[in-house]
């Protein structure tokens, strides 16, 4: 039975219980430019083209490769800093998939596909928002992708106390995440 699909960010493979549809490159909008889309995409390694015009035009959306911005070994080692982000599109054997932020285990009856850390764009005034994604705890990177271009960027997400209740959350602590299926 075909199941739901999900993206395993930071990996080029799927868990044993899922099927690999394709692996590729994480892509998104430039951190400092307005417009374009706000979600991240997993682009396949083998694009196909139809009609196109060569060149860089102002009145188009733009899509950039994503690199990790990992500082102070939190929560991943600094060896991943400025490395380009891979991704894998996976099909679960189950019919529904859910990403749960702040958890590393799934709720009763749900099956764990993978867990990791919540990541997004940095939370500073000069940055444009991005979606929150669950990046696998066992990171990989795109071979040769360490040019430090600072185009589309991923940062770990921390909890901030205030309207967010602490406890149970802890101010400044990196948030976990889990992808579950049923």
N, C-alpha and C positions, 0 to 999 in steps of 0.2 A: 504494500500500500504506500503510495507516495505521501510523504509528510511535508511539513512546513519547512521553509528555507530560513537560514539565518547567516550572518556574516561572522566569521571568527577572525577578529582583528588581531594583527600581530603574529599570525601563523600562516603557513602555506599548506596545511593539511587539516583534515577534519578528525574528530574523535572516532574511535572504532565503531560506535553505534550509528554513525551518520555517513552519508555518501558525499564525496567531493564533486561539486558541479563544475567549478573552476577555481584556480588560484590566480592572484593578480596583485595589483598595486593599489594601495589606499590613495584616494584623491579627494580634494576639496577646494574650497575657495581660498584665496590669499588672505592671510590673517589681517591685513591692513587695508584691503580694498573693499568698497561697498559693492552692492549688487551681487550677481551670480546666485547660485543656490546656497542654502545654509547647511544641507546635510552632506555627510561624507559618502563616498561611493567606493565600491570595490571594482576597479577596472580590470578586465581580462588582459592577459599578456599578449593576446593576438587580436588587436582591433581589426575591424572591417570598415571600409570606407564606401560612401556613395558619392554624390556630387559634392565638390568642395572648391574653395578658392584658397590658394596659398597666401600666406601673409598674416600679419597681426593687425586686426581691425579694432577700433575703439568700441563699436556698437555690437559687441558679442559678449556672451558670458565667458568666463575663464575657469579653467580647471588645472590645479597644480598637484604635484605629488606631495604626500604628507610625510613629515619626518618627526621623530620623537624628540621632545625637549625634556630631558630627564636631568634634574639638578639634585645635588647633595645625596645621590644614591637613594632617592625616595620615589616611589617604592621599588623601583628597578635599579640595577647597577648603572653607573655612569657610562659604562662601555656602550650603552645603547643611545647615548646623547648624539643628536644630529644624524642618526641613521634613518634611512627611508623605511616606511612601514609597509609590510606585505599584508595580504588578507586572503581568506579562503571563503568561498560561498559553499555552504554545506546544506544538504537536505537531510533532515531528521527522518527516522523511521516512524516517528510519531506525528500526530496531526496538528499539534499546537506548540509554539515556541514562545517563551517569555524571557526578557532580560529583567532581572531583579537587582536594582542597585542596593548597596549596603549589605549584601549577603554573599556567602561562599557556599552555602548549602541550599538545596531546593526544599520547597514545602512538601508535605505528605502527598504521595501519589505522583509527584513530578520527578523526572529523571534529569540528572545533571549532565549537560553537554560539555561545558567547561566553565572555569571561573577565572577571575583576574581582578583588574583594577579599573575603576571608572576614569575615563579621560575625556578631555574636551579642549577647546581653545583656552588660553590664559584669561583670567578675570581681571583685566586692567582696562582703563578707559580708552586706550588707543587700539583695542582689539575688537574684532567683529565676532559675534556669537557663532557657535557651532553646536551640533547635537552632542549629547553625552553618549559615549559608546563604551562597551565592555571590551577591554583589551586583554588578551590571554595572559595569564601569569607567567607562562614560559615563553617569553618574547623571542621572536626571530626578527631579522631585518633583511632588506633587499641587498644581496651581494653587490658591492661597488657603489652602494647608495649612501655615501657619507660626505657629501660635498658641502654641507652646512649652508644651504641656499635660503633657509628661513622663509619659505613660501607658505604652505599650509602646515600647521603645527599642532601637535598633541601634547598636552600637559596633564599630569595627574590632577585629580579633583579632590580638594580637601573639604571637610565639613566646617561650617561657620556657625557658632552658637549665637542664639538670639531668638528669632522666630523658630528656628530649628532647635528642637529640644535636646539639651545636654544636661545630664545624661538622658537618653542612652547614647547619643552621638557625642563625639569628643572634638573640641575645637582644634583645627589644624591637622587632624588625622586623615590620611588618605583613605578614600572610600573604596571598598571592594565591590564586586559585582559577580553575578552568576547567570549563565544562560541555561534555562531549564526547558524540558519538553514533556508533553503528556500525550 
